[in-house]
């Protein structure tokens, strides 16, 4: 095989590989000898089919496989001999004019990772904003929990008020005719919760047990059932009872009703939750400040293909979100005006990601096999039971998929290493002050590009445009992990004819199994069938849903 370098500019490389016809024919002969004993043909004993007949029957497929294998091995040898570190999968193209029996000329184009300068990690200084959890905050959480554990008592004949619960039977009608899903019995509605379609709960104020009442409402235009959207309707109600919320005493008995030993344990659990929440915010703030310092001290060229891939991922997520805005067209227009900003975010993510990867490798940061197994087991739970084994096999067979799964943990470990290296001072603040500090920051948190790469929350806030800033902060919520040393195309890649590049042809069994679907919401109300589910959804539900849901 002959190799000629045709381009060496910046991070771009291009080569022409010439694979001789003799090399390809040699592989064909070897493969024919290997498979001949396995071939069965009428008139011949098993394993005695002549090689020339095997070549006649299967020669084209064997020759194609031989060409593919030669190309793959040639690319792997090229990467090893030239000590290349591909940023992305190399582009491979079989030039026009190739035919069996001739030399094969293959064009290989790729971008390589830059030589990252030695990271400057000495002298890092960080401020840790600490939010103490006050007893009053814990008491508020206990009270909030108690408010959701209401004990309902009969209102003893008085009329219903906001905050009371009304138990009723109902029949819904449109144009005087009952509609599907509009009838129910013993449905409980807490007045003032806003669960029902607009105007329904307000008309329950003043009813008493034994009353029969007809109320009029109009279904919202964006209601989830097309036949009811925007339609006026009536509901014939029979009030069964009116209940009022009794006072919940916050004591050991209340905690025990929740399955705990007592009130002290309940408060301890809630305190722990609050500390965990604020601790995550504190870490986010520190991480952003850390990466801002790294960004200020390092600047180097990054592969355009990696930036483009990162930008495409960010943009896809943003387009998806814009499509669900109240005015998708206006949202997309605003998004387009900031395309350049998001491309800069992508470039910064790639640069800082490469830097973090370099720091991790230089300092022995790694994800252990036991940690990786835990990650795989946790991720497998997102899939249906019958697909979990396939998912595990997929991760084990696909290095890129494994790197993507490993990415967030690896990044956390690199960040923790840098936290330990930094000089950290603590300052107590309120939660509101901490959240404001995070919102006001400018900067981006990267995508770590390496064997264990990952990324977290970029932020490029514009104080004058909070909504745009929030979108930029969210642009980095998608974690993907291109490997630092991208592998050569798979050995089983099928070379296409003429000038088409070899295409990866992984078997179906190697595809990632689909995640299990989220459980569907019940069509019926907890205590009845229609108005309890007659909420005004923001988006239209599938047409099959019950009319009054």
ChimeraX attribute file (.defattr): number of C-alpha atoms within 10 A of each C-alpha:
attribute: neighborCount
match mode: 1-to-1
recipient: residues
	/A:1	13
	/A:2	10
	/A:3	16
	/A:4	11
	/A:5	12
	/A:6	13
	/A:7	14
	/A:8	11
	/A:9	9
	/A:10	12
	/A:11	18
	/A:12	17
	/A:13	18
	/A:14	19
	/A:15	19
	/A:16	20
	/A:17	21
	/A:18	17
	/A:19	20
	/A:20	16
	/A:21	16
	/A:22	12
	/A:23	15
	/A:24	24
	/A:25	17
	/A:26	12
	/A:27	19
	/A:28	22
	/A:29	16
	/A:30	11
	/A:31	17
	/A:32	21
	/A:33	15
	/A:34	11
	/A:35	14
	/A:36	19
	/A:37	16
	/A:38	11
	/A:39	15
	/A:40	14
	/A:41	13
	/A:42	7
	/A:43	8
	/A:44	11
	/A:45	11
	/A:46	13
	/A:47	13
	/A:48	14
	/A:49	18
	/A:50	15
	/A:51	17
	/A:52	12
	/A:53	13
	/A:54	19
	/A:55	19
	/A:56	9
	/A:57	11
	/A:58	13
	/A:59	17
	/A:60	13
	/A:61	12
	/A:62	19
	/A:63	21
	/A:64	18
	/A:65	21
	/A:66	22
	/A:67	23
	/A:68	22
	/A:69	20
	/A:70	20
	/A:71	29
	/A:72	22
	/A:73	15
	/A:74	20
	/A:75	22
	/A:76	17
	/A:77	13
	/A:78	17
	/A:79	15
	/A:80	11
	/A:81	9
	/A:82	8
	/A:83	9
	/A:84	16
	/A:85	18
	/A:86	24
	/A:87	26
	/A:88	21
	/A:89	17
	/A:90	19
	/A:91	16
	/A:92	25
	/A:93	22
	/A:94	22
	/A:95	16
	/A:96	13
	/A:97	12
	/A:98	15
	/A:99	11
	/A:100	13
	/A:101	12
	/A:102	14
	/A:103	17
	/A:104	23
	/A:105	21
	/A:106	24
	/A:107	20
	/A:108	20
	/A:109	19
	/A:110	22
	/A:111	25
	/A:112	22
	/A:113	22
	/A:114	17
	/A:115	13
	/A:116	17
	/A:117	11
	/A:118	11
	/A:119	14
	/A:120	13
	/A:121	14
	/A:122	10
	/A:123	9
	/A:124	16
	/A:125	14
	/A:126	18
	/A:127	16
	/A:128	17
	/A:129	23
	/A:130	19
	/A:131	21
	/A:132	15
	/A:133	15
	/A:134	10
	/A:135	11
	/A:136	9
	/A:137	14
	/A:138	20
	/A:139	15
	/A:140	11
	/A:141	16
	/A:142	18
	/A:143	15
	/A:144	11
	/A:145	13
	/A:146	17
	/A:147	13
	/A:148	9
	/A:149	15
	/A:150	13
	/A:151	13
	/A:152	15
	/A:153	14
	/A:154	15
	/A:155	19
	/A:156	12
	/A:157	13
	/A:158	14
	/A:159	15
	/A:160	21
	/A:161	19
	/A:162	15
	/A:163	15
	/A:164	22
	/A:165	24
	/A:166	26
	/A:167	21
	/A:168	24
	/A:169	19
	/A:170	24
	/A:171	20
	/A:172	24
	/A:173	18
	/A:174	16
	/A:175	10
	/A:176	10
	/A:177	11
	/A:178	15
	/A:179	18
	/A:180	13
	/A:181	20
	/A:182	22
	/A:183	19
	/A:184	20
	/A:185	17
	/A:186	18
	/A:187	21
	/A:188	21
	/A:189	23
	/A:190	22
	/A:191	21
	/A:192	17
	/A:193	10
	/A:194	16
	/A:195	17
	/A:196	22
	/A:197	21
	/A:198	15
	/A:199	14
	/A:200	22
	/A:201	20
	/A:202	15
	/A:203	14
	/A:204	24
	/A:205	17
	/A:206	13
	/A:207	20
	/A:208	21
	/A:209	21
	/A:210	13
	/A:211	13
	/A:212	15
	/A:213	14
	/A:214	13
	/A:215	16
	/A:216	14
	/A:217	16
	/A:218	17
	/A:219	21
	/A:220	20
	/A:221	16
	/A:222	16
	/A:223	24
	/A:224	26
	/A:225	21
	/A:226	17
	/A:227	13
	/A:228	19
	/A:229	18
	/A:230	15
	/A:231	15
	/A:232	14
	/A:233	19
	/A:234	20
	/A:235	22
	/A:236	17
	/A:237	20
	/A:238	21
	/A:239	21
	/A:240	18
	/A:241	21
	/A:242	28
	/A:243	25
	/A:244	21
	/A:245	17
	/A:246	12
	/A:247	13
	/A:248	15
	/A:249	10
	/A:250	14
	/A:251	11
	/A:252	16
	/A:253	14
	/A:254	18
	/A:255	19
	/A:256	14
	/A:257	11
	/A:258	12
	/A:259	10
	/A:260	15
	/A:261	14
	/A:262	16
	/A:263	17
	/A:264	13
	/A:265	14
	/A:266	20
	/A:267	17
	/A:268	12
	/A:269	14
	/A:270	18
	/A:271	20
	/A:272	13
	/A:273	13
	/A:274	18
	/A:275	16
	/A:276	12
	/A:277	13
	/A:278	20
	/A:279	16
	/A:280	11
	/A:281	19
	/A:282	20
	/A:283	17
	/A:284	16
	/A:285	21
	/A:286	20
	/A:287	23
	/A:288	22
	/A:289	22
	/A:290	21
	/A:291	22
	/A:292	17
	/A:293	17
	/A:294	18
	/A:295	19
	/A:296	8
	/A:297	11
	/A:298	15
	/A:299	14
	/A:300	11
	/A:301	13
	/A:302	23
	/A:303	21
	/A:304	15
	/A:305	16
	/A:306	21
	/A:307	20
	/A:308	15
	/A:309	15
	/A:310	25
	/A:311	21
	/A:312	15
	/A:313	17
	/A:314	22
	/A:315	19
	/A:316	12
	/A:317	15
	/A:318	19
	/A:319	15
	/A:320	12
	/A:321	14
	/A:322	20
	/A:323	14
	/A:324	12
	/A:325	12
	/A:326	11
	/A:327	10
	/A:328	15
	/A:329	12
	/A:330	13
	/A:331	17
	/A:332	18
	/A:333	11
	/A:334	13
	/A:335	19
	/A:336	14
	/A:337	9
	/A:338	13
	/A:339	13
	/A:340	11
	/A:341	14
	/A:342	22
	/A:343	18
	/A:344	15
	/A:345	27
	/A:346	27
	/A:347	23
	/A:348	22
	/A:349	28
	/A:350	27
	/A:351	26
	/A:352	26
	/A:353	26
	/A:354	24
	/A:355	27
	/A:356	28
	/A:357	25
	/A:358	22
	/A:359	21
	/A:360	23
	/A:361	14
	/A:362	11
	/A:363	11
	/A:364	9
	/A:365	18
	/A:366	17
	/A:367	15
	/A:368	10
	/A:369	9
	/A:370	9
	/A:371	13
	/A:372	16
	/A:373	12
	/A:374	12
	/A:375	15
	/A:376	19
	/A:377	15
	/A:378	10
	/A:379	15
	/A:380	20
	/A:381	14
	/A:382	16
	/A:383	17
	/A:384	15
	/A:385	11
	/A:386	10
	/A:387	17
	/A:388	22
	/A:389	14
	/A:390	19
	/A:391	26
	/A:392	18
	/A:393	14
	/A:394	18
	/A:395	20
	/A:396	14
	/A:397	12
	/A:398	13
	/A:399	16
	/A:400	19
	/A:401	18
	/A:402	21
	/A:403	24
	/A:404	20
	/A:405	22
	/A:406	23
	/A:407	28
	/A:408	20
	/A:409	19
	/A:410	26
	/A:411	27
	/A:412	15
	/A:413	16
	/A:414	22
	/A:415	20
	/A:416	15
	/A:417	15
	/A:418	20
	/A:419	18
	/A:420	11
	/A:421	14
	/A:422	17
	/A:423	13
	/A:424	14
	/A:425	10
	/A:426	10
	/A:427	10
	/A:428	12
	/A:429	13
	/A:430	14
	/A:431	18
	/A:432	9
	/A:433	13
	/A:434	19
	/A:435	14
	/A:436	11
	/A:437	12
	/A:438	19
	/A:439	19
	/A:440	16
	/A:441	19
	/A:442	17
	/A:443	20
	/A:444	28
	/A:445	27
	/A:446	30
	/A:447	34
	/A:448	33
	/A:449	31
	/A:450	25
	/A:451	23
	/A:452	27
	/A:453	29
	/A:454	29
	/A:455	28
	/A:456	27
	/A:457	22
	/A:458	24
	/A:459	25
	/A:460	25
	/A:461	22
	/A:462	16
	/A:463	13
	/A:464	8
	/A:465	9
	/A:466	13
	/A:467	12
	/A:468	17
	/A:469	20
	/A:470	15
	/A:471	18
	/A:472	24
	/A:473	24
	/A:474	18
	/A:475	25
	/A:476	25
	/A:477	14
	/A:478	15
	/A:479	19
	/A:480	24
	/A:481	25
	/A:482	26
	/A:483	25
	/A:484	23
	/A:485	17
	/A:486	19
	/A:487	18
	/A:488	20
	/A:489	19
	/A:490	17
	/A:491	17
	/A:492	16
	/A:493	18
	/A:494	20
	/A:495	24
	/A:496	14
	/A:497	16
	/A:498	13
	/A:499	16
	/A:500	13
	/A:501	19
	/A:502	23
	/A:503	17
	/A:504	13
	/A:505	12
	/A:506	13
	/A:507	8
	/A:508	8
	/A:509	11
	/A:510	15
	/A:511	14
	/A:512	17
	/A:513	19
	/A:514	13
	/A:515	15
	/A:516	14
	/A:517	9
	/A:518	7
	/A:519	6
	/A:520	6
	/A:521	6
	/A:522	11
	/A:523	15
	/A:524	18
	/A:525	16
	/A:526	13
	/A:527	15
	/A:528	21
	/A:529	24
	/A:530	27
	/A:531	28
	/A:532	22
	/A:533	23
	/A:534	24
	/A:535	20
	/A:536	21
	/A:537	15
	/A:538	13
	/A:539	11
	/A:540	14
	/A:541	15
	/A:542	10
	/A:543	11
	/A:544	9
	/A:545	16
	/A:546	20
	/A:547	22
	/A:548	29
	/A:549	25
